[in-house]
Amino acid sequence: DLGASIAAVGSVRFLEERLSAGSGLDEQAHAEMFEWIATIIHDIAARDQNRADAYPTTLLTVVVPDMPTSPDGSREVLLSWIGDSPAWVFNGDGWRQEAGHTKHGLDQNTLDACLPGTPQRFRFTSLRLAAGTALALMTDGLGDVLTNVSTSQTEFARRWAKPPSLPRRSGGRPVTGWLMYA
């Protein structure tokens, strides 16, 4: 849990600082982010007199412009990831996995890359999402359902045909969602 928390908070901080500074968020910037997070995990492990591999984690990030980037209403989003937490796109015709380690074989919970050990194995892509397209960032467990349960893609398409209401925290603030509609 600590590795995941460090990665989640660290990636948001890194990307926010880059955006605030007007710096680009190309593949090199994402490489720097994964290396930086791995270093933080190593430093915290050393401080706590633990091995860094005691804090393994996957990470999936997406940078979405707040406004369409093309006259047709589409947006170019940036995805980066390490490990098996997937991003799936639904465009009305069906679901398509765009990020996350593809699983196969008997032991589908074995990762070939994760933080802090192999930050250089991250992946990066840009993706143009047409208006009305859903982008779902998932845990690997939910992504496995989309891959392995034959009726799940139809059911998720039905449930997510329009943006769901976000649950509310005490005090009325919405809980951050992980399903984005362009």
C-alpha positions as CSV (number, residue, x, y, z in Angstrom):
1,D,0.0,0.0,0.0
2,L,2.8,2.4,0.8
3,G,4.4,2.0,-2.7
4,A,1.0,2.6,-4.3
5,S,0.4,5.7,-2.2
6,I,3.9,7.1,-3.0
7,A,3.3,6.4,-6.8
8,A,-0.2,7.9,-6.8
9,V,0.7,11.1,-4.9
10,G,4.1,11.4,-6.6
11,S,2.8,11.1,-10.1
12,V,0.1,13.8,-9.5
13,R,2.6,16.1,-8.0
14,F,5.2,15.6,-10.8
15,L,2.6,16.1,-13.6
16,E,1.0,19.1,-11.9
17,E,4.4,20.7,-11.5
18,R,5.3,20.1,-15.1
19,L,2.0,21.5,-16.3
20,S,2.2,24.5,-14.0
21,A,5.7,25.3,-15.3
22,G,4.5,25.0,-18.9
23,S,6.8,22.1,-19.5
24,G,6.0,19.4,-22.0
25,L,4.7,16.1,-21.0
26,D,6.3,13.9,-23.7
27,E,7.7,10.4,-23.2
28,Q,10.9,11.7,-21.8
29,A,9.1,13.7,-19.1
30,H,7.2,10.5,-18.2
31,A,10.4,8.5,-18.0
32,E,11.7,11.1,-15.6
33,M,8.5,10.7,-13.5
34,F,8.9,7.0,-13.2
35,E,12.6,7.2,-12.3
36,W,11.8,10.0,-9.7
37,I,9.0,7.9,-8.1
38,A,11.3,4.9,-7.9
39,T,14.0,7.0,-6.2
40,I,11.5,8.2,-3.6
41,I,10.4,4.7,-2.9
42,H,14.1,3.7,-2.5
43,D,14.7,6.6,-0.2
44,I,11.7,5.9,2.0
45,A,12.6,2.2,2.2
46,A,16.2,3.1,3.3
47,R,14.8,5.6,5.9
48,D,12.6,2.8,7.3
49,Q,15.4,0.2,7.1
50,N,13.5,-1.9,4.6
51,R,14.2,-3.2,1.1
52,A,12.7,-1.1,-1.7
53,D,11.2,-4.2,-3.2
54,A,9.0,-4.4,-0.1
55,Y,6.9,-1.6,-1.6
56,P,6.1,-2.9,-5.1
57,T,3.4,-1.1,-7.1
58,T,2.0,-0.6,-10.6
59,L,1.1,2.8,-11.8
60,L,-1.3,4.1,-14.5
61,T,-1.5,7.8,-15.3
62,V,-3.6,9.8,-17.8
63,V,-3.3,13.5,-18.7
64,V,-6.6,14.8,-20.1
65,P,-6.9,18.4,-21.5
66,D,-9.8,20.2,-19.9
67,M,-11.1,21.3,-23.3
68,P,-11.2,19.5,-26.7
69,T,-7.9,19.8,-28.6
70,S,-9.5,19.6,-32.1
71,P,-12.5,21.4,-33.8
72,D,-14.3,18.0,-34.0
73,G,-14.4,17.9,-30.1
74,S,-11.8,15.2,-29.7
75,R,-9.1,15.3,-27.1
76,E,-5.5,14.0,-27.2
77,V,-4.8,12.3,-23.9
78,L,-1.4,11.0,-22.7
79,L,-1.2,7.6,-21.0
80,S,1.7,6.1,-19.1
81,W,1.9,2.9,-17.1
82,I,4.0,0.2,-15.6
83,G,2.4,-3.1,-14.7
84,D,-1.0,-4.5,-15.3
85,S,-3.5,-1.7,-14.3
86,P,-5.3,-1.2,-17.5
87,A,-7.0,1.7,-19.4
88,W,-9.9,0.7,-21.6
89,V,-11.7,2.8,-24.2
90,F,-15.4,2.4,-25.1
91,N,-16.5,4.3,-28.3
92,G,-19.9,2.7,-28.8
93,D,-18.6,-0.1,-31.0
94,G,-17.0,-2.0,-28.1
95,W,-14.2,-2.0,-25.6
96,R,-10.5,-1.8,-26.4
97,Q,-7.6,-2.1,-24.0
98,E,-5.1,0.8,-24.5
99,A,-2.8,0.4,-21.5
100,G,-1.7,-2.1,-19.0
101,H,0.3,-5.3,-19.1
102,T,-1.4,-7.9,-21.2
103,K,-1.9,-11.1,-19.2
104,H,-1.5,-14.6,-20.4
105,G,-0.4,-18.0,-19.2
106,L,-1.3,-19.8,-16.0
107,D,0.0,-17.2,-13.5
108,Q,-1.7,-14.0,-14.7
109,N,-0.6,-12.1,-11.5
110,T,3.1,-12.2,-12.3
111,L,4.4,-8.8,-13.4
112,D,7.4,-8.3,-15.7
113,A,7.7,-4.6,-14.6
114,C,6.7,-2.6,-11.5
115,L,8.0,0.2,-9.3
116,P,10.5,0.7,-7.8
117,G,12.5,-2.1,-9.5
118,T,12.1,-1.5,-13.2
119,P,11.0,2.1,-13.8
120,Q,12.6,2.1,-17.3
121,R,10.1,-0.5,-18.4
122,F,7.2,2.0,-18.3
123,R,5.1,2.5,-21.4
124,F,3.8,5.7,-22.9
125,T,1.3,6.5,-25.6
126,S,-0.9,9.4,-26.8
127,L,-4.4,8.7,-27.8
128,R,-7.1,10.7,-29.6
129,L,-10.5,10.3,-28.0
130,A,-13.5,11.3,-30.1
131,A,-16.3,13.2,-28.3
132,G,-18.5,10.8,-26.4
133,T,-15.8,8.2,-25.9
134,A,-15.4,6.7,-22.4
135,L,-11.9,6.2,-21.0
136,A,-11.9,3.8,-17.9
137,L,-8.8,3.5,-15.7
138,M,-9.1,0.3,-13.7
139,T,-7.5,-2.0,-11.3
140,D,-6.2,-5.2,-12.9
141,G,-9.0,-7.1,-11.2
142,L,-11.7,-5.1,-13.0
143,G,-9.7,-5.2,-16.2
144,D,-9.5,-9.0,-15.9
145,V,-13.3,-9.1,-15.8
146,L,-13.5,-7.2,-19.1
147,T,-11.1,-9.7,-20.6
148,N,-12.3,-12.9,-19.2
149,V,-16.1,-12.7,-18.6
150,S,-17.9,-12.8,-21.9
151,T,-20.9,-10.7,-20.8
152,S,-19.0,-8.0,-19.0
153,Q,-18.2,-5.8,-21.9
154,T,-21.9,-5.5,-22.8
155,E,-22.9,-4.9,-19.1
156,F,-20.2,-2.2,-18.6
157,A,-21.3,-0.5,-21.9
158,R,-24.9,-0.5,-20.6
159,R,-24.0,0.8,-17.1
160,W,-21.6,3.4,-18.4
161,A,-23.6,4.6,-21.4
162,K,-23.6,8.0,-19.8
163,P,-21.3,9.4,-17.1
164,P,-22.4,8.0,-13.7
165,S,-23.0,10.3,-10.8
166,L,-20.0,10.5,-8.6
167,P,-20.5,9.3,-5.0
168,R,-20.3,12.1,-2.4
169,R,-18.1,12.3,0.6
170,S,-19.3,13.6,3.9
171,G,-19.6,17.3,3.5
172,G,-21.0,16.9,0.0
173,R,-17.7,16.9,-2.0
174,P,-17.6,14.4,-4.9
175,V,-15.3,11.4,-4.7
176,T,-12.8,11.5,-7.6
177,G,-14.0,9.2,-10.4
178,W,-11.9,7.0,-12.7
179,L,-14.3,7.0,-15.7
180,M,-13.8,9.9,-18.1
181,Y,-15.9,10.9,-21.0
182,A,-14.5,13.1,-23.8
